[in-house]
Amino acid sequence: MTKTVVATANVLGSLSRRDARTAVALVLERRPDLVALQEWHPWRAGVLRRFGDYRWYEPFLGGCALGMRRDRFERLSRGTRVLSPPGRADRDGRPFGVEPARLASRAVHRDLETGATVALIGYHLVSQVQGSGRYREDDRPRLVARHRRETAALRRLVAQTVTSGHTTYAAGDSNFHDFVIPGLVSAWLGREDAGGTLGPSRRIDDIHAPAAPTDVVTVATPSDHLAVVATYA
């Protein structure tokens, strides 16, 4: 039976190129077939060239890079989708209160082992929107509204991709514990006692797939997030 291993890793944007390369190398030691990276910005151009076993998609905007094993997948299409445009928000640390655009990346490949078409969607939603397990509507109303718009846009993209007949994986950082994508299954479902990916309990890094994984592990890297690697039968 063919297995598919999917990984997601938020590679903190302030890491040096060397530490970013180390973070990716630690994830790829798990031999994932599909990889989603977040906070992968243009100043890291060239870092992924050393990982030649993978075909990489590094869009100029959005920070969501995707990788697929060359020996297993044939590229069909790739592109980005805007989840939210630039706009005002009430998040700490943004100059003039301006939040940049958020984009999701999508790559569709043919699986040379099964003949199926496989889509990988990478995303990174706006942060600082959740506290005590719920939206911070009292002190972050603009930011919460933005996260909800991004969530709705991501869910539409996933639904369109699934409806097109592709085996679909959506992997990334939602910045929301217990994030749900209808039609797909969180890698953390049934693993509610697992530790967090950012801090001791917040599992905001996730992989959503057509079915539950047979195995899930986290990988410590130089980033402040733990990477997630899930195996699917």
Sequence and secondary structure as in RCSB ss.txt:
>XXXX:A:sequence
MTKTVVATANVLGSLSRRDARTAVALVLERRPDLVALQEWHPWRAGVLRRFGDYRWYEPFLGGCALGMRRDRFER
LSRGTRVLSPPGRADRDGRPFGVEPARLASRAVHRDLETGATVALIGYHLVSQVQGSGRYREDDRPRLVARHRRE
TAALRRLVAQTVTSGHTTYAAGDSNFHDFVIPGLVSAWLGREDAGGTLGPSRRIDDIHAPAAPTDVVTVATPSDH
LAVVATYA
>XXXX:A:secstr
   EEEEEEE  TTS HHHHHHHHHHHHTT  SEEEEES  GGGTTGGGG TTEEEE  SSSS EEEEETTTEEE
EEEEEEEEE SEE   TT GGGEE  EEEEEEEEEETTT  EEEEEEEE  SS EETTEE TTT HHHHHHHHHH
HHHHHHHHHHHHHTT EEEEEEE SSTT   TTSEETTTT TTS  SBTTTB  EEEEESS  SEEEEE  SSSS
 EEEEEE 
